[in-house]
Amino acid sequence: MLRRMNRRTPFSRQRLANDPVTAAYVLAGMQLIRRHLGPGAKRVLNDPEDENSLGRPLLSFLSQRAVVAELANNPAPFPRVGTTATLRCSWRSHSDYIADLLSFGLWSLHEPALHDSRIAPDTERLLDGPEFVAAAHRLCYYDLTTVVDGPTFRLELIASAAAEGDEVIQEALAANRQGAMEPWKQVYQEMFLARGLRLRPDVSLDDFAGMLAAMASGYALRRISNPDLVSIDTSRERCIFGTAALALLLGCVERGGGTAEMSIEDAVRELVYGQPPKEGRQPAPPAAPHETERLSKTSDGPLKTSSHLAE
C-alpha cells in the first residue's frame, strides 16, 4: 500500500513501510482525517467565548488575508482594494463570514434549472410530443455539464465533508438540495399527469426526485475526479446520466389508468421468476394537491409555477 517510501531498493522500501514508526505516522494522519471530517468530527471554536466562532479547517484557503488580497482581481464595478479591518467590520468573526459565504455559495438559485434557457423547451417536450427520450437525454446532459463546470458542486463536496457537527453547513446544504429539487419535482409530477403515468406504490415523488439527484451528484463526482470515468458526448449532447435516468424511470413508473399496481419489488420478482407475484398489491396513496402544479417559463428567465389540473 505504501509505494513511495524514500528508499532505493525494494527490500529497504518494504522494511520501512512495515516499520512501527511509519505506522505511527500513518495512524496520526488517519486520526487527523477522522477528527476533521468524521465520523465524530471534533469541532473547535476559534474563540472559546464565542459559540459562533466555529473553525472550518477545510476552508482554510479562505483566510482573511487571502480574501482581502483577492479583491484586487474583482471585476468592475466591485471594489478592488480592502483590508482585514474592513472585513472585520462587516462580520464579527471570520467564522461568520465563512458561514455567510457558504449560504450564498450553496444557494439553490444557482441551479441551472432556474436560469438556463435550454432547459424550458425540453421540459415541455417531456409533457407532449414524440421527443421524450431525446429531451430526457439532453436535460441530463445540460445538468451534468453545468454541475461539473461550475463551482457550486465542488463547494458542496467540501461542505459535505465538513458538515457533521456544524449546523450552519448542514442548514445551507439542506436548503440548497430542497430548493434545487422542488422545480424538478413539479416537472416530474406534470410529466406523469400529461403522459398517463404513475409512480409505483412504494415510491414517492420525493423518493424519485432524490434518486435522480443522487445519480447526478454521483456522476458529477466521478467526472470531476477522473473525466475518463464518465464520458460526455458533446456532439450528441448525451451522457451516461441520461441512460441511468431512463432506467430509473422504467423501474419506478408504470402506466396509469388501471387498478392493478405493482411495487418495484413485485416487478423484480416477476422479472426474475417469470410470473406475477401471488401476494396482494397495495393501492398507491393519492397525490398531494401541490404535486399538480405546473412548471412554466416566464419572460424573465426563471421557471415559476402556475395552477394546473390535468384534464
Protein Blocks (a to p, Z undefined) as FASTA:
>chain_A
ZZcbccfbfklmmmmmmgmklmmmmmmmmmmmmmmnoghiacddfblklmklcccfklmm
mgfklmmmmmmmpccfbdfbdcfklmmmmpmbfklmmmmmmmmmmpmklpmklmpmklmm
mmmmmmgcjklmmmmmmmmmmmmmmmmmpmklmmmmmmmmmmgopaklmmmmmmmmmmmm
mmmmmmmmmmmmmnopacdfkbcfklmmmmmmmmmmmmmmmmmmomklpccdfknopafk
lmmmmmmmmmmpccehiabdcdfklmmmmmmnopacfbdcdddddddfklmcccdddfko
pacddddddZZ
